[in-house]
C-alpha cells in the first residue's frame, strides 16, 4: 500500500484572486511580514498497488481525470510505501 499527498496549485501564469484576498486581509490584520501567499488544494489517499510505479500511474491518472483543472492548475505529489 502507498500513501500519497497531492498538492494542487495555480500555474505560475494564472492570477490567484483568493491568495490576493488572503494577503490583503493579513496586511489589514497587521501581518505585514507576509509578502505573498497562495491558495491551493491538498489531498491524501491510500493506493493499493503492487509497485511504486503502478501507484504513480494511479495518482497521475486521478489528478488528470478529476482533481486538477489543467487549464489553470498544476500538481505535485509525495508518494511513500506504508505497511499493510
trRosetta pair geometry for C-beta under 8 A, 3 or more apart (Angstrom, degrees):
i j d omega theta_ij theta_ji phi_ij phi_ji
1 46 5.7 -2 -179 -176 114 103
1 47 7.0 151 -163 76 63 46
1 48 5.8 -33 -107 -100 79 58
1 49 7.8 107 -122 29 33 63
1 81 7.3 120 80 -158 46 64
1 82 5.5 -46 94 67 96 87
1 83 7.6 6 48 105 106 19
1 84 5.2 128 -2 -95 111 73
2 46 7.2 152 79 -159 44 55
2 47 4.6 -21 65 62 98 99
2 49 5.9 -18 7 39 120 109
2 52 6.8 126 -95 -114 141 62
2 55 4.0 30 33 -134 158 158
2 79 5.6 6 175 -172 124 96
2 80 6.7 161 -156 83 77 29
2 81 5.5 -48 -101 -98 76 53
2 82 6.8 133 -126 13 23 82
3 44 7.2 -9 -174 -169 91 94
3 45 7.7 166 -154 87 50 41
3 46 5.7 -27 -100 -103 65 71
3 47 7.8 -179 -82 18 17 79
3 79 7.5 160 82 -152 46 49
3 80 5.5 -17 59 64 91 83
3 81 7.9 134 16 -132 76 7
3 82 4.8 54 -18 -21 110 129
4 43 8.0 7 109 106 94 90
4 44 7.0 164 86 -152 55 48
4 45 5.2 -10 58 60 101 86
4 46 7.7 170 17 -92 77 22
4 47 5.9 40 -11 -11 118 118
4 55 7.1 -178 -57 165 119 111
4 59 5.2 -171 -138 -103 164 130
4 77 5.5 1 -172 180 104 124
4 78 7.0 159 -153 80 55 49
4 79 4.9 -12 -102 -102 87 77
5 42 7.2 -15 -173 -167 88 93
5 43 7.5 159 -158 84 43 51
5 44 5.6 -15 -103 -101 67 78
5 77 6.3 163 82 -156 50 70
5 78 4.7 2 51 51 101 98
6 42 7.1 153 82 -158 59 44
6 43 4.3 -8 57 59 109 99
6 44 7.5 -169 18 -75 77 30
6 45 7.2 17 -7 8 115 106
6 59 6.8 -175 -82 -164 116 106
6 62 7.9 -104 -77 97 161 119
6 63 6.5 -166 -151 -84 137 110
6 67 6.5 9 136 148 148 165
6 75 6.1 -7 -173 -170 95 120
6 76 7.8 165 -153 87 54 36
6 77 4.6 -21 -103 -101 65 105
7 40 6.2 30 -176 136 81 144
7 41 7.7 153 -159 82 40 54
7 42 5.9 -9 -105 -106 65 75
7 75 6.5 155 83 -155 52 66
7 76 5.3 -11 60 62 102 81
7 77 6.8 179 18 -84 70 49
8 40 5.6 172 87 -178 56 96
8 41 4.2 -4 57 57 112 99
8 42 7.6 -153 24 -68 77 33
8 43 7.5 41 -10 -2 108 104
8 63 7.5 177 -87 -141 107 102
8 67 5.9 -147 -65 149 143 102
8 68 5.5 -160 -128 -96 119 85
8 73 5.3 16 -180 177 97 133
8 74 7.5 170 -151 85 57 35
8 75 4.8 -25 -100 -98 69 94
9 38 6.1 47 -153 134 113 135
9 40 3.9 -41 -93 -105 73 130
9 41 7.9 -160 -66 27 46 63
9 73 6.6 153 82 -151 25 84
9 74 6.2 -23 67 62 76 81
9 75 7.5 144 19 -95 66 43
10 14 4.4 -127 -178 82 108 117
10 15 7.7 -75 173 88 155 19
10 16 4.9 -158 17 -81 156 100
10 19 7.8 -107 13 -11 136 133
10 38 6.6 -133 30 -165 105 120
10 39 7.8 53 -17 68 111 70
10 40 7.2 -128 -8 -92 67 84
10 72 6.1 -47 -133 161 78 85
10 73 6.0 -67 -104 -102 36 64
10 74 7.7 30 133 17 17 82
11 14 4.7 87 58 0 82 108
11 72 6.3 -146 10 180 100 34
11 73 6.5 -155 -30 -114 79 12
11 74 5.2 100 -88 -24 73 104
14 72 5.0 99 -115 -154 161 78
14 73 7.8 -55 35 -67 160 45
15 20 7.5 -12 176 -23 95 131
16 19 3.6 23 124 22 122 122
16 20 6.3 148 94 -19 71 83
16 38 5.2 -45 179 -136 174 82
16 39 6.0 164 -176 31 114 86
17 20 5.5 -53 -146 38 35 113
17 21 6.3 38 154 -22 67 104
18 21 5.6 -51 -147 35 34 112
18 22 6.4 33 154 -17 66 104
18 39 4.0 -26 98 10 119 158
19 22 5.8 -54 -148 37 31 109
19 23 6.3 33 153 -20 65 106
19 36 7.6 18 164 -180 120 74
19 37 5.3 -169 -160 101 87 69
19 38 4.3 -23 -105 -122 144 40
19 39 4.7 -144 -61 -6 77 83
20 23 5.6 -53 -146 36 32 113
20 24 6.4 33 155 -18 65 104
21 24 5.8 -53 -149 36 30 111
21 25 6.4 30 152 -17 63 106
22 25 5.6 -55 -148 38 33 111
22 26 6.3 35 153 -21 66 105
22 37 5.3 -90 99 95 118 135
22 39 6.7 136 -5 -60 138 105
23 26 5.7 -53 -148 35 31 112
23 27 6.5 30 154 -17 64 105
23 34 6.6 -152 -133 120 76 113
23 36 6.6 -27 -101 -135 137 34
23 37 5.1 175 -72 33 88 102
24 27 5.8 -56 -150 37 32 111
24 28 6.5 33 151 -19 65 104
25 28 5.6 -53 -148 36 34 112
25 29 6.4 23 154 -10 66 109
26 29 5.7 -64 -148 45 32 105
26 31 4.1 -64 176 66 91 123
26 34 4.9 -27 134 55 147 145
26 37 7.0 101 -3 -5 150 146
27 30 7.7 53 -176 -73 33 14
27 31 6.6 -89 -77 65 32 69
27 32 5.9 67 -132 -96 75 63
27 34 7.4 -125 -63 64 71 99
31 34 4.9 23 137 2 105 115
34 37 6.1 3 173 -41 122 112
41 67 7.2 -161 102 -176 139 97
43 67 6.4 -82 -9 -130 154 141
45 59 7.6 168 65 -107 128 88
45 62 7.5 -50 26 127 170 173
46 82 7.5 -70 -128 46 101 133
47 55 4.6 122 104 -140 138 95
47 58 5.3 150 -149 86 131 142
47 59 6.6 -74 -62 -57 155 89
47 79 7.9 -28 32 -139 134 108
49 52 7.7 118 103 -91 126 16
49 54 4.0 -180 -173 101 117 107
49 55 3.9 -168 44 -66 152 76
49 58 6.1 -145 -71 -2 131 136
50 54 5.5 52 49 25 76 156
51 54 4.7 99 55 6 80 101
51 55 7.0 -142 97 -3 44 86
52 55 5.6 -54 -149 37 35 113
52 56 6.4 41 151 -24 66 103
52 79 6.6 128 -155 123 92 128
52 81 6.7 -77 -81 -56 97 107
53 56 5.6 -50 -149 32 32 115
53 57 6.7 36 152 -21 62 102
54 57 5.7 -50 -153 31 34 114
54 58 6.7 34 150 -18 64 103
55 58 5.7 -53 -152 34 35 112
55 59 6.3 34 152 -19 68 106
55 79 5.9 146 118 -165 123 136
56 59 5.7 -55 -146 37 32 110
56 60 6.1 26 159 -14 67 109
56 79 6.4 -111 -81 -9 76 170
57 60 6.1 -58 -144 41 27 106
57 61 6.2 28 156 -19 63 111
58 61 5.8 -60 -149 38 27 111
58 62 6.3 30 154 -21 65 106
59 62 5.8 -54 -150 34 30 112
59 63 6.4 27 154 -17 64 107
59 77 5.6 -146 166 92 140 170
59 79 6.5 -119 -27 -82 160 125
60 63 5.7 -53 -146 37 33 112
60 64 6.2 27 157 -15 66 109
61 64 5.9 -58 -143 41 29 107
61 65 5.8 14 163 -8 66 117
62 65 6.2 -66 -137 46 22 101
62 66 5.9 -43 -175 39 62 110
62 67 6.1 39 138 -7 82 116
63 66 7.4 -87 -123 56 11 68
63 67 4.8 -56 -124 56 52 114
63 68 4.8 29 176 -6 82 120
63 75 4.9 -135 -157 61 139 163
63 77 7.5 -131 -57 -39 140 130
64 68 6.6 -26 -91 52 30 113
64 70 7.2 24 -137 -61 68 125
67 75 6.9 70 105 -89 116 151
68 73 4.9 -145 -158 95 82 118
68 74 7.3 24 -153 -142 132 11
68 75 5.0 -97 -82 -31 137 124
69 72 4.9 9 103 42 114 97
69 73 4.9 88 57 13 73 111
70 73 6.9 -71 -89 60 23 74
